Amino acid sequence: MIDLKRHAPELGDMTAEEAKAFCLMMARVSRALTEVEGAEHVYSMVSGNSVSHLHMHIVPRYPNTPRKYWSPMELNEWAEAPKGIGNEITEVCLRIKEYLEVTPYD
């Protein structure tokens, strides 16, 4: 998930500088998921129904995902979907963090 530091309910509430930084981070995290974690596609979505604070969900799709689950909403219906638990999630986050720290965005 990518979160905006300042409270803004929706995409249209960002300043130009916030929008640039937000989209740049979306692109960088998406690239990290493909290059470091082997995702073949990365979905992004904003859902503002339950929390009135802008945040972007980043959902990777990995190889061998059946086509009927090629949607961030349908992916949750796939019982065999690769899902991390506990330390696995922390390790993915640390690998992405390291990628972001050492890989400049061109």
MOPAC internal coordinates of N, CA, C and O (Angstrom, degrees):
PM7 1SCF
backbone

  N    0.0000 0     0.00 0     0.00 0    0    0    0
  C    1.4254 1     0.00 0     0.00 0    1    0    0
  C    1.5209 1   108.41 1     0.00 0    2    1    0
  O    1.2310 1   120.84 1   -42.17 1    3    2    1
  N    1.3095 1   115.99 1   137.83 1    3    2    1
  C    1.4616 1   121.86 1   176.17 1    5    3    2
  C    1.5214 1   106.64 1  -111.58 1    6    5    3
  O    1.2310 1   121.12 1   -51.40 1    7    6    5
  N    1.3152 1   115.46 1   128.60 1    7    6    5
  C    1.4488 1   121.87 1  -172.71 1    9    7    6
  C    1.5257 1   109.44 1  -119.72 1   10    9    7
  O    1.2310 1   120.68 1   -34.97 1   11   10    9
  N    1.3073 1   116.30 1   145.03 1   11   10    9
  C    1.4633 1   121.94 1   175.18 1   13   11   10
  C    1.5269 1   107.95 1   -87.81 1   14   13   11
  O    1.2310 1   119.88 1   -46.20 1   15   14   13
  N    1.3236 1   117.83 1   133.80 1   15   14   13
  C    1.4661 1   120.31 1  -178.05 1   17   15   14
  C    1.5265 1   111.80 1   -62.90 1   18   17   15
  O    1.2310 1   120.41 1   133.85 1   19   18   17
  N    1.3071 1   116.83 1   -46.15 1   19   18   17
  C    1.4644 1   121.19 1  -179.85 1   21   19   18
  C    1.5208 1   108.95 1   -81.50 1   22   21   19
  O    1.2310 1   120.27 1   -33.33 1   23   22   21
  N    1.3198 1   117.09 1   146.67 1   23   22   21
  C    1.4625 1   119.59 1   177.39 1   25   23   22
  C    1.5293 1   109.51 1   -69.13 1   26   25   23
  O    1.2310 1   121.21 1   -57.82 1   27   26   25
  N    1.3011 1   115.29 1   122.18 1   27   26   25
  C    1.4630 1   122.39 1   174.00 1   29   27   26
  C    1.5255 1   105.88 1  -144.64 1   30   29   27
  O    1.2310 1   119.54 1   -55.13 1   31   30   29
  N    1.3230 1   118.48 1   124.87 1   31   30   29
  C    1.4609 1   120.24 1  -177.11 1   33   31   30
  C    1.5283 1   114.79 1   -67.64 1   34   33   31
  O    1.2310 1   119.76 1   145.59 1   35   34   33
  N    1.3386 1   118.07 1   -34.41 1   35   34   33
  C    1.4585 1   120.08 1  -172.90 1   37   35   34
  C    1.5279 1   111.57 1  -141.76 1   38   37   35
  O    1.2310 1   121.30 1   -11.57 1   39   38   37
  N    1.3304 1   115.12 1   168.43 1   39   38   37
  C    1.4683 1   120.90 1   179.28 1   41   39   38
  C    1.5294 1   111.99 1   -53.72 1   42   41   39
  O    1.2310 1   120.68 1   137.16 1   43   42   41
  N    1.3164 1   116.30 1   -42.84 1   43   42   41
  C    1.4623 1   120.69 1  -177.60 1   45   43   42
  C    1.5148 1   114.79 1   -68.72 1   46   45   43
  O    1.2310 1   120.02 1   172.37 1   47   46   45
  N    1.3155 1   117.57 1    -7.63 1   47   46   45
  C    1.4604 1   121.71 1   179.44 1   49   47   46
  C    1.5197 1   113.58 1   -91.12 1   50   49   47
  O    1.2310 1   120.20 1   176.97 1   51   50   49
  N    1.3342 1   117.22 1    -3.03 1   51   50   49
  C    1.4629 1   120.25 1   179.28 1   53   51   50
  C    1.5228 1   110.81 1   -77.67 1   54   53   51
  O    1.2310 1   121.25 1   -30.76 1   55   54   53
  N    1.3260 1   115.22 1   149.24 1   55   54   53
  C    1.4587 1   119.80 1   169.82 1   57   55   54
  C    1.5291 1   107.76 1   -74.78 1   58   57   55
  O    1.2310 1   120.30 1   -11.75 1   59   58   57
  N    1.3179 1   117.02 1   168.25 1   59   58   57
  C    1.4667 1   120.37 1   178.65 1   61   59   58
  C    1.5264 1   110.80 1   -60.45 1   62   61   59
  O    1.2310 1   119.89 1   137.84 1   63   62   61
  N    1.3257 1   117.81 1   -42.16 1   63   62   61
  C    1.4633 1   121.33 1   179.92 1   65   63   62
  C    1.5300 1   111.05 1   -65.73 1   66   65   63
  O    1.2310 1   120.32 1   138.83 1   67   66   65
  N    1.3237 1   117.00 1   -41.17 1   67   66   65
  C    1.4662 1   120.19 1   177.91 1   69   67   66
  C    1.5278 1   110.69 1   -63.65 1   70   69   67
  O    1.2310 1   120.60 1   138.36 1   71   70   69
  N    1.3191 1   116.45 1   -41.64 1   71   70   69
  C    1.4655 1   120.71 1  -179.53 1   73   71   70
  C    1.5285 1   110.81 1   -63.34 1   74   73   71
  O    1.2310 1   120.25 1   138.49 1   75   74   73
  N    1.3165 1   117.13 1   -41.51 1   75   74   73
  C    1.4692 1   120.56 1   177.81 1   77   75   74
  C    1.5195 1   110.86 1   -62.26 1   78   77   75
  O    1.2310 1   120.50 1   132.17 1   79   78   77
  N    1.3272 1   116.65 1   -47.83 1   79   78   77
  C    1.4639 1   120.65 1  -178.86 1   81   79   78
  C    1.5266 1   111.29 1   -65.78 1   82   81   79
  O    1.2310 1   120.38 1   139.50 1   83   82   81
  N    1.3232 1   116.88 1   -40.50 1   83   82   81
  C    1.4592 1   122.51 1  -179.33 1   85   83   82
  C    1.5285 1   110.57 1   -62.84 1   86   85   83
  O    1.2310 1   120.66 1   131.96 1   87   86   85
  N    1.3145 1   116.34 1   -48.04 1   87   86   85
  C    1.4705 1   120.19 1  -179.18 1   89   87   86
  C    1.5227 1   111.66 1   -69.72 1   90   89   87
  O    1.2310 1   120.07 1   143.51 1   91   90   89
  N    1.3134 1   117.46 1   -36.49 1   91   90   89
  C    1.4625 1   120.10 1   175.81 1   93   91   90
  C    1.5310 1   110.33 1   -61.23 1   94   93   91
  O    1.2310 1   120.25 1   136.90 1   95   94   93
  N    1.3286 1   117.14 1   -43.10 1   95   94   93
  C    1.4621 1   119.75 1   179.45 1   97   95   94
  C    1.5268 1   110.63 1   -66.79 1   98   97   95
  O    1.2310 1   119.61 1   141.99 1   99   98   97
  N    1.3298 1   118.34 1   -38.01 1   99   98   97
  C    1.4639 1   120.66 1   176.11 1  101   99   98
  C    1.5226 1   110.23 1   -58.19 1  102  101   99
  O    1.2310 1   120.57 1   134.52 1  103  102  101
  N    1.3191 1   116.52 1   -45.48 1  103  102  101
  C    1.4583 1   120.82 1  -179.34 1  105  103  102
  C    1.5278 1   111.08 1   -64.81 1  106  105  103
  O    1.2310 1   120.15 1   137.55 1  107  106  105
  N    1.3146 1   117.31 1   -42.45 1  107  106  105
  C    1.4616 1   120.73 1  -178.13 1  109  107  106
  C    1.5268 1   112.09 1   -67.27 1  110  109  107
  O    1.2310 1   120.26 1   136.81 1  111  110  109
  N    1.3223 1   117.10 1   -43.19 1  111  110  109
  C    1.4634 1   119.86 1   178.74 1  113  111  110
  C    1.5276 1   109.96 1   -66.27 1  114  113  111
  O    1.2310 1   120.47 1   140.16 1  115  114  113
  N    1.3240 1   116.70 1   -39.84 1  115  114  113
  C    1.4707 1   120.01 1   177.67 1  117  115  114
  C    1.5211 1   110.81 1   -60.75 1  118  117  115
  O    1.2310 1   120.56 1   136.28 1  119  118  117
  N    1.3181 1   116.54 1   -43.72 1  119  118  117
  C    1.4647 1   120.18 1   178.36 1  121  119  118
  C    1.5209 1   110.81 1   -64.15 1  122  121  119
  O    1.2310 1   120.03 1   139.53 1  123  122  121
  N    1.3230 1   117.54 1   -40.47 1  123  122  121
  C    1.4665 1   120.81 1   178.11 1  125  123  122
  C    1.5279 1   110.75 1   -61.66 1  126  125  123
  O    1.2310 1   120.16 1   139.05 1  127  126  125
  N    1.3168 1   117.30 1   -40.95 1  127  126  125
  C    1.4685 1   119.97 1   179.64 1  129  127  126
  C    1.5221 1   111.66 1   -64.16 1  130  129  127
  O    1.2310 1   119.89 1   144.42 1  131  130  129
  N    1.3267 1   117.81 1   -35.58 1  131  130  129
  C    1.4637 1   119.36 1   178.83 1  133  131  130
  C    1.5211 1   111.37 1   -77.70 1  134  133  131
  O    1.2310 1   120.05 1   136.47 1  135  134  133
  N    1.3269 1   117.51 1   -43.53 1  135  134  133
  C    1.4608 1   120.16 1  -175.18 1  137  135  134
  C    1.5241 1   113.77 1   -79.39 1  138  137  135
  O    1.2310 1   119.91 1   144.57 1  139  138  137
  N    1.3103 1   117.77 1   -35.43 1  139  138  137
  C    1.4611 1   120.92 1  -175.37 1  141  139  138
  C    1.5301 1   111.72 1   -96.77 1  142  141  139
  O    1.2310 1   120.45 1   139.92 1  143  142  141
  N    1.3201 1   116.75 1   -40.08 1  143  142  141
  C    1.4628 1   120.34 1  -173.73 1  145  143  142
  C    1.5240 1   113.77 1  -102.65 1  146  145  143
  O    1.2310 1   119.60 1   174.74 1  147  146  145
  N    1.3309 1   118.36 1    -5.26 1  147  146  145
  C    1.4500 1   121.33 1   174.77 1  149  147  146
  C    1.5230 1   115.48 1    79.55 1  150  149  147
  O    1.2310 1   119.89 1  -161.76 1  151  150  149
  N    1.3315 1   117.82 1    18.24 1  151  150  149
  C    1.4633 1   119.92 1   176.51 1  153  151  150
  C    1.5235 1   108.89 1   -64.74 1  154  153  151
  O    1.2310 1   120.31 1   -38.10 1  155  154  153
  N    1.3311 1   117.01 1   141.90 1  155  154  153
  C    1.4613 1   119.62 1   177.79 1  157  155  154
  C    1.5238 1   111.56 1   -95.25 1  158  157  155
  O    1.2310 1   120.52 1   166.86 1  159  158  157
  N    1.3212 1   116.62 1   -13.14 1  159  158  157
  C    1.4616 1   121.89 1   178.23 1  161  159  158
  C    1.5227 1   107.26 1  -158.95 1  162  161  159
  O    1.2310 1   120.30 1   -31.38 1  163  162  161
  N    1.3168 1   117.03 1   148.62 1  163  162  161
  C    1.4613 1   120.90 1   178.42 1  165  163  162
  C    1.5233 1   108.38 1  -128.52 1  166  165  163
  O    1.2310 1   121.11 1   -56.20 1  167  166  165
  N    1.3201 1   115.48 1   123.80 1  167  166  165
  C    1.4595 1   121.83 1   176.26 1  169  167  166
  C    1.5218 1   108.45 1   -93.38 1  170  169  167
  O    1.2310 1   120.77 1   -27.04 1  171  170  169
  N    1.3232 1   116.13 1   152.96 1  171  170  169
  C    1.4583 1   120.50 1   171.27 1  173  171  170
  C    1.5209 1   107.78 1  -136.84 1  174  173  171
  O    1.2310 1   121.43 1   -36.21 1  175  174  173
  N    1.3088 1   114.87 1   143.79 1  175  174  173
  C    1.4596 1   118.14 1   179.68 1  177  175  174
  C    1.5208 1   110.29 1  -154.75 1  178  177  175
  O    1.2310 1   122.25 1   -32.11 1  179  178  177
  N    1.3248 1   113.30 1   147.89 1  179  178  177
  C    1.4473 1   121.43 1   174.23 1  181  179  178
  C    1.5213 1   106.45 1  -111.84 1  182  181  179
  O    1.2310 1   121.08 1   -50.77 1  183  182  181
  N    1.3045 1   115.53 1   129.23 1  183  182  181
  C    1.4567 1   120.62 1   176.87 1  185  183  182
  C    1.5159 1   106.57 1  -130.84 1  186  185  183
  O    1.2310 1   120.04 1   -66.84 1  187  186  185
  N    1.3079 1   117.54 1   113.16 1  187  186  185
  C    1.4636 1   120.08 1  -175.03 1  189  187  186
  C    1.5044 1   113.86 1  -108.76 1  190  189  187
  O    1.2310 1   120.15 1  -154.72 1  191  190  189
  N    1.3048 1   117.31 1    25.28 1  191  190  189
  C    1.4582 1   118.92 1  -176.17 1  193  191  190
  C    1.5211 1   114.04 1   -80.36 1  194  193  191
  O    1.2310 1   119.60 1   144.61 1  195  194  193
  N    1.3143 1   118.37 1   -35.39 1  195  194  193
  C    1.4650 1   119.07 1  -174.93 1  197  195  194
  C    1.5240 1   113.14 1  -102.20 1  198  197  195
  O    1.2310 1   119.87 1   154.84 1  199  198  197
  N    1.3190 1   117.85 1   -25.16 1  199  198  197
  C    1.4673 1   121.98 1   179.51 1  201  199  198
  C    1.5206 1   107.44 1  -129.90 1  202  201  199
  O    1.2310 1   120.19 1   -56.86 1  203  202  201
  N    1.3185 1   117.24 1   123.14 1  203  202  201
  C    1.4698 1   119.53 1  -177.89 1  205  203  202
  C    1.5266 1   110.57 1   -89.32 1  206  205  203
  O    1.2310 1   121.24 1  -127.47 1  207  206  205
  N    1.3147 1   115.23 1    52.53 1  207  206  205
  C    1.4581 1   122.20 1   176.59 1  209  207  206
  C    1.5198 1   106.76 1  -140.11 1  210  209  207
  O    1.2310 1   120.66 1   -50.77 1  211  210  209
  N    1.3175 1   116.34 1   129.23 1  211  210  209
  C    1.4516 1   121.59 1  -176.65 1  213  211  210
  C    1.5223 1   111.48 1   -61.53 1  214  213  211
  O    1.2310 1   121.29 1   -53.91 1  215  214  213
  N    1.3128 1   115.13 1   126.09 1  215  214  213
  C    1.4582 1   122.02 1   170.79 1  217  215  214
  C    1.5266 1   107.30 1  -154.79 1  218  217  215
  O    1.2310 1   121.35 1   -33.87 1  219  218  217
  N    1.3078 1   115.01 1   146.13 1  219  218  217
  C    1.4585 1   122.51 1  -176.44 1  221  219  218
  C    1.5211 1   108.94 1  -108.84 1  222  221  219
  O    1.2310 1   120.85 1   -52.85 1  223  222  221
  N    1.3212 1   115.97 1   127.15 1  223  222  221
  C    1.4602 1   120.77 1   174.76 1  225  223  222
  C    1.5258 1   108.10 1   -87.37 1  226  225  223
  O    1.2310 1   120.61 1   -49.06 1  227  226  225
  N    1.3145 1   116.43 1   130.94 1  227  226  225
  C    1.4549 1   123.00 1   177.56 1  229  227  226
  C    1.5291 1   106.14 1  -112.82 1  230  229  227
  O    1.2310 1   120.67 1   -61.19 1  231  230  229
  N    1.3403 1   116.33 1   118.81 1  231  230  229
  C    1.4652 1   120.89 1  -174.10 1  233  231  230
  C    1.5277 1   109.19 1  -123.67 1  234  233  231
  O    1.2310 1   119.87 1   -68.66 1  235  234  233
  N    1.3282 1   117.86 1   111.34 1  235  234  233
  C    1.4654 1   120.25 1   179.21 1  237  235  234
  C    1.5276 1   111.77 1   -79.44 1  238  237  235
  O    1.2310 1   121.33 1   -33.72 1  239  238  237
  N    1.3269 1   115.07 1   146.28 1  239  238  237
  C    1.4687 1   120.81 1   170.70 1  241  239  238
  C    1.5197 1   106.58 1  -114.21 1  242  241  239
  O    1.2310 1   120.94 1   -51.90 1  243  242  241
  N    1.3126 1   115.80 1   128.10 1  243  242  241
  C    1.4559 1   120.90 1  -175.72 1  245  243  242
  C    1.5212 1   111.41 1  -100.27 1  246  245  243
  O    1.2310 1   120.34 1   -19.92 1  247  246  245
  N    1.3361 1   116.95 1   160.08 1  247  246  245
  C    1.4646 1   120.21 1   178.21 1  249  247  246
  C    1.5279 1   111.50 1   -53.62 1  250  249  247
  O    1.2310 1   121.49 1   -29.86 1  251  250  249
  N    1.3118 1   114.74 1   150.14 1  251  250  249
  C    1.4649 1   123.99 1   178.74 1  253  251  250
  C    1.5296 1   114.16 1    72.94 1  254  253  251
  O    1.2310 1   120.26 1  -165.95 1  255  254  253
  N    1.3218 1   117.11 1    14.05 1  255  254  253
  C    1.4617 1   119.98 1   172.73 1  257  255  254
  C    1.5170 1   107.90 1   -72.91 1  258  257  255
  O    1.2310 1   119.47 1   -55.28 1  259  258  257
  N    1.3330 1   118.62 1   124.72 1  259  258  257
  C    1.4638 1   119.87 1   178.37 1  261  259  258
  C    1.5306 1   110.85 1   -58.79 1  262  261  259
  O    1.2310 1   120.85 1   -40.71 1  263  262  261
  N    1.3206 1   115.97 1   139.29 1  263  262  261
  C    1.4654 1   121.51 1  -174.81 1  265  263  262
  C    1.5339 1   112.83 1   -54.38 1  266  265  263
  O    1.2310 1   119.52 1   146.84 1  267  266  265
  N    1.3155 1   118.52 1   -33.16 1  267  266  265
  C    1.4654 1   120.09 1  -178.39 1  269  267  266
  C    1.5255 1   112.72 1   -65.12 1  270  269  267
  O    1.2310 1   120.38 1   167.60 1  271  270  269
  N    1.3461 1   116.89 1   -12.40 1  271  270  269
  C    1.4627 1   121.22 1   178.18 1  273  271  270
  C    1.5322 1   112.27 1  -107.71 1  274  273  271
  O    1.2310 1   120.10 1  -162.50 1  275  274  273
  N    1.3178 1   117.41 1    17.50 1  275  274  273
  C    1.4593 1   121.43 1  -179.06 1  277  275  274
  C    1.5219 1   111.08 1   -80.22 1  278  277  275
  O    1.2310 1   120.63 1  -118.25 1  279  278  277
  N    1.2683 1   116.39 1    61.75 1  279  278  277
  C    1.4636 1   123.61 1   176.22 1  281  279  278
  C    1.5165 1   106.31 1  -160.02 1  282  281  279
  O    1.2310 1   119.73 1   -39.01 1  283  282  281
  N    1.3300 1   118.12 1   140.99 1  283  282  281
  C    1.4619 1   117.88 1  -178.39 1  285  283  282
  C    1.5282 1   112.75 1   -62.40 1  286  285  283
  O    1.2310 1   119.81 1   152.00 1  287  286  285
  N    1.3120 1   117.97 1   -28.00 1  287  286  285
  C    1.4590 1   120.71 1   179.42 1  289  287  286
  C    1.5319 1   110.86 1   -79.77 1  290  289  287
  O    1.2310 1   119.93 1   141.47 1  291  290  289
  N    1.3071 1   117.73 1   -38.53 1  291  290  289
  C    1.4636 1   121.42 1  -179.17 1  293  291  290
  C    1.5203 1   112.46 1   -76.94 1  294  293  291
  O    1.2310 1   120.38 1   156.92 1  295  294  293
  N    1.3135 1   116.88 1   -23.08 1  295  294  293
  C    1.4586 1   120.81 1  -179.11 1  297  295  294
  C    1.5252 1   111.75 1   -57.69 1  298  297  295
  O    1.2310 1   120.38 1   145.70 1  299  298  297
  N    1.3151 1   116.87 1   -34.30 1  299  298  297
  C    1.4700 1   120.44 1   178.89 1  301  299  298
  C    1.5197 1   112.79 1   -65.99 1  302  301  299
  O    1.2310 1   120.39 1   161.32 1  303  302  301
  N    1.3259 1   116.85 1   -18.68 1  303  302  301
  C    1.4633 1   120.80 1  -179.88 1  305  303  302
  C    1.5300 1   112.35 1   -81.94 1  306  305  303
  O    1.2310 1   120.21 1   166.37 1  307  306  305
  N    1.3289 1   117.21 1   -13.63 1  307  306  305
  C    1.4604 1   121.97 1  -177.50 1  309  307  306
  C    1.5286 1   109.31 1   -81.72 1  310  309  307
  O    1.2310 1   120.55 1   -69.87 1  311  310  309
  N    1.3073 1   116.55 1   110.13 1  311  310  309
  C    1.4703 1   121.77 1  -176.24 1  313  311  310
  C    1.5261 1   112.84 1   -61.83 1  314  313  311
  O    1.2310 1   120.07 1   147.75 1  315  314  313
  N    1.3392 1   117.47 1   -32.25 1  315  314  313
  C    1.4696 1   120.91 1  -178.00 1  317  315  314
  C    1.5321 1   113.22 1   -93.25 1  318  317  315
  O    1.2310 1   120.42 1  -169.57 1  319  318  317
  N    1.3085 1   116.80 1    10.43 1  319  318  317
  C    1.4731 1   119.84 1  -179.02 1  321  319  318
  C    1.5266 1   109.89 1   -59.03 1  322  321  319
  O    1.2310 1   120.62 1   -43.09 1  323  322  321
  N    1.3501 1   116.42 1   136.91 1  323  322  321
  C    1.4697 1   118.16 1   177.38 1  325  323  322
  C    1.5270 1   109.84 1   -68.41 1  326  325  323
  O    1.2310 1   121.28 1   -61.82 1  327  326  325
  N    1.3244 1   115.15 1   118.18 1  327  326  325
  C    1.4682 1   120.76 1   179.48 1  329  327  326
  C    1.5146 1   107.96 1  -131.23 1  330  329  327
  O    1.2310 1   121.15 1   -48.13 1  331  330  329
  N    1.3019 1   115.41 1   131.87 1  331  330  329
  C    1.4522 1   119.69 1   178.75 1  333  331  330
  C    1.5158 1   111.22 1   -82.49 1  334  333  331
  O    1.2310 1   121.41 1   -25.80 1  335  334  333
  N    1.3078 1   114.92 1   154.20 1  335  334  333
  C    1.4560 1   120.24 1   174.84 1  337  335  334
  C    1.5241 1   108.69 1  -134.28 1  338  337  335
  O    1.2310 1   120.86 1   -32.58 1  339  338  337
  N    1.3001 1   115.95 1   147.42 1  339  338  337
  C    1.4585 1   121.79 1   174.60 1  341  339  338
  C    1.5109 1   114.17 1    52.74 1  342  341  339
  O    1.2310 1   121.15 1    58.04 1  343  342  341
  N    1.3307 1   115.40 1  -121.96 1  343  342  341
  C    1.4597 1   121.62 1  -176.29 1  345  343  342
  C    1.5249 1   113.33 1   -64.03 1  346  345  343
  O    1.2310 1   119.91 1   155.24 1  347  346  345
  N    1.3285 1   117.78 1   -24.76 1  347  346  345
  C    1.4693 1   120.14 1   178.64 1  349  347  346
  C    1.5264 1   110.63 1   -60.56 1  350  349  347
  O    1.2310 1   120.51 1   139.37 1  351  350  349
  N    1.3115 1   116.63 1   -40.63 1  351  350  349
  C    1.4684 1   120.87 1   179.50 1  353  351  350
  C    1.5200 1   110.20 1   -66.93 1  354  353  351
  O    1.2310 1   120.89 1   136.79 1  355  354  353
  N    1.3173 1   115.91 1   -43.21 1  355  354  353
  C    1.4623 1   120.66 1   178.00 1  357  355  354
  C    1.5234 1   110.30 1   -60.07 1  358  357  355
  O    1.2310 1   120.05 1   137.69 1  359  358  357
  N    1.3151 1   117.51 1   -42.31 1  359  358  357
  C    1.4655 1   121.56 1  -179.30 1  361  359  358
  C    1.5248 1   111.65 1   -64.58 1  362  361  359
  O    1.2310 1   120.14 1   139.36 1  363  362  361
  N    1.3198 1   117.34 1   -40.64 1  363  362  361
  C    1.4716 1   120.35 1   176.38 1  365  363  362
  C    1.5275 1   109.61 1   -61.61 1  366  365  363
  O    1.2310 1   120.52 1   134.09 1  367  366  365
  N    1.3188 1   116.61 1   -45.91 1  367  366  365
  C    1.4675 1   120.31 1   179.62 1  369  367  366
  C    1.5236 1   111.63 1   -60.73 1  370  369  367
  O    1.2310 1   120.32 1   139.45 1  371  370  369
  N    1.3064 1   117.00 1   -40.55 1  371  370  369
  C    1.4712 1   120.64 1   179.12 1  373  371  370
  C    1.5225 1   111.07 1   -66.42 1  374  373  371
  O    1.2310 1   119.58 1   141.25 1  375  374  373
  N    1.3334 1   118.41 1   -38.75 1  375  374  373
  C    1.4693 1   120.73 1   178.10 1  377  375  374
  C    1.5346 1   110.24 1   -66.23 1  378  377  375
  O    1.2310 1   120.25 1   139.51 1  379  378  377
  N    1.3042 1   117.13 1   -40.49 1  379  378  377
  C    1.4687 1   120.24 1   178.31 1  381  379  378
  C    1.5241 1   109.90 1   -66.23 1  382  381  379
  O    1.2310 1   120.42 1   136.54 1  383  382  381
  N    1.3199 1   116.79 1   -43.46 1  383  382  381
  C    1.4755 1   121.06 1   177.87 1  385  383  382
  C    1.5232 1   110.61 1   -58.28 1  386  385  383
  O    1.2310 1   120.68 1   133.63 1  387  386  385
  N    1.3290 1   116.31 1   -46.37 1  387  386  385
  C    1.4708 1   120.06 1   179.47 1  389  387  386
  C    1.5229 1   110.84 1   -61.96 1  390  389  387
  O    1.2310 1   120.42 1   137.13 1  391  390  389
  N    1.3303 1   116.80 1   -42.87 1  391  390  389
  C    1.4705 1   120.59 1   177.83 1  393  391  390
  C    1.5249 1   110.19 1   -58.30 1  394  393  391
  O    1.2310 1   120.37 1   133.74 1  395  394  393
  N    1.3259 1   116.90 1   -46.26 1  395  394  393
  C    1.4687 1   120.92 1  -178.49 1  397  395  394
  C    1.5168 1   111.75 1   -63.77 1  398  397  395
  O    1.2310 1   120.56 1   144.97 1  399  398  397
  N    1.3463 1   116.54 1   -35.03 1  399  398  397
  C    1.4699 1   120.44 1  -178.81 1  401  399  398
  C    1.5096 1   112.52 1   -72.64 1  402  401  399
  O    1.2310 1   119.64 1   146.61 1  403  402  401
  N    1.3353 1   118.29 1   -33.39 1  403  402  401
  C    1.4654 1   119.87 1  -173.83 1  405  403  402
  C    1.5250 1   113.76 1  -104.70 1  406  405  403
  O    1.2310 1   119.79 1   170.71 1  407  406  405
  N    1.3194 1   118.01 1    -9.29 1  407  406  405
  C    1.4602 1   120.66 1  -176.44 1  409  407  406
  C    1.5191 1   110.33 1  -111.20 1  410  409  407
  O    1.2310 1   120.24 1   -69.83 1  411  410  409
  N    1.3186 1   117.15 1   110.17 1  411  410  409
  C    1.4682 1   118.83 1   177.70 1  413  411  410
  C    1.5158 1   110.27 1   -70.40 1  414  413  411
  O    1.2310 1   120.74 1   -27.19 1  415  414  413
  N    1.2991 1   116.20 1   152.81 1  415  414  413
  C    1.4640 1   120.34 1   177.36 1  417  415  414
  C    1.5173 1   107.84 1   -96.42 1  418  417  415
  O    1.2310 1   120.54 1   -59.28 1  419  418  417
  N    1.3314 1   116.57 1   120.72 1  419  418  417
  C    1.4732 1   119.62 1  -177.08 1  421  419  418
  C    1.4933 1   112.45 1   -90.88 1  422  421  419
  O    1.2310 1   120.10 1   180.00 1  423  422  421

